[in-house]
């Protein structure tokens, strides 16, 4: 009986951890992409002639951050449902 209780607690904590991890991944990605966009706009304002290069680097960095966040959310959902 005690073993079943411990297993149920562990499952509940695992679900809570997976949900918190997914939420933190999304919040972190949002903050990261926001900072990337902010700094890119500042850089373009300082050097307008380099706008194309800065913009392409910004898009690449944002895509990498979004990819990592998507991977983290999928991993958390796998932990939650499997």
C-alpha positions as CSV (number, residue, x, y, z in Angstrom):
1,X,0.0,0.0,0.0
2,X,2.8,2.4,0.9
3,X,4.7,1.6,-2.3
4,X,1.6,2.4,-4.4
5,X,1.3,5.8,-2.6
6,X,4.9,6.6,-3.3
7,X,4.5,5.7,-7.0
8,X,1.4,7.9,-7.3
9,X,3.3,10.8,-5.7
10,X,6.2,10.3,-8.1
11,X,3.8,10.3,-11.1
12,X,2.1,13.5,-9.9
13,X,5.4,15.2,-9.4
14,X,6.6,14.1,-12.8
15,X,3.5,15.6,-14.4
16,X,3.9,18.8,-12.5
17,X,7.6,19.0,-13.5
18,X,6.8,18.4,-17.1
19,X,4.1,21.1,-17.1
20,X,6.4,23.6,-15.4
21,X,9.3,22.7,-17.8
22,X,7.1,23.3,-20.8
23,X,5.9,26.7,-19.4
24,X,9.4,27.8,-18.6
25,X,10.7,26.8,-22.1
26,X,8.0,28.9,-23.7
27,X,8.6,31.9,-21.4
28,X,12.3,31.6,-22.0
29,X,11.9,31.5,-25.8
30,X,9.6,34.5,-25.8
31,X,12.1,36.5,-23.7
32,X,15.0,35.4,-25.9
33,X,13.3,36.2,-29.2
34,X,12.2,39.6,-27.8
35,X,15.7,40.4,-26.8
36,X,17.0,39.4,-30.2
37,X,14.5,41.6,-31.9
38,X,15.2,44.5,-29.6
39,X,18.9,44.4,-30.0
40,X,18.6,43.9,-33.8
41,X,16.5,47.0,-34.1
42,X,19.0,49.0,-32.0
43,X,21.8,47.8,-34.2
44,X,19.9,48.7,-37.4
45,X,19.2,52.2,-36.0
46,X,22.9,52.6,-35.3
47,X,24.0,51.3,-38.7
48,X,21.2,51.4,-41.3
49,X,23.5,50.3,-44.1
50,X,24.0,46.9,-42.4
51,X,20.3,46.4,-41.9
52,X,20.1,43.4,-44.3
53,X,22.9,41.5,-42.6
54,X,21.6,42.2,-39.2
55,X,18.0,41.2,-40.1
56,X,19.1,37.9,-41.6
57,X,21.2,37.1,-38.5
58,X,18.3,38.1,-36.3
59,X,16.0,35.7,-38.1
60,X,18.5,32.9,-37.9
61,X,19.0,33.4,-34.2
62,X,15.3,33.6,-33.5
63,X,14.7,30.4,-35.5
64,X,17.4,28.6,-33.5
65,X,15.8,29.8,-30.2
66,X,12.4,28.7,-31.3
67,X,13.6,25.3,-32.4
68,X,15.2,24.6,-29.0
69,X,12.0,25.8,-27.3
70,X,9.9,23.5,-29.5
71,X,12.2,20.6,-28.7
72,X,11.9,21.3,-25.0
73,X,8.1,21.5,-25.1
74,X,7.8,18.3,-27.1
75,X,10.1,16.6,-24.6
76,X,8.0,17.8,-21.7
77,X,4.8,16.6,-23.4
78,X,6.4,13.2,-23.9
79,X,7.3,13.0,-20.2
80,X,3.7,14.1,-19.4
81,X,1.9,11.6,-21.5
82,X,4.2,8.6,-21.6
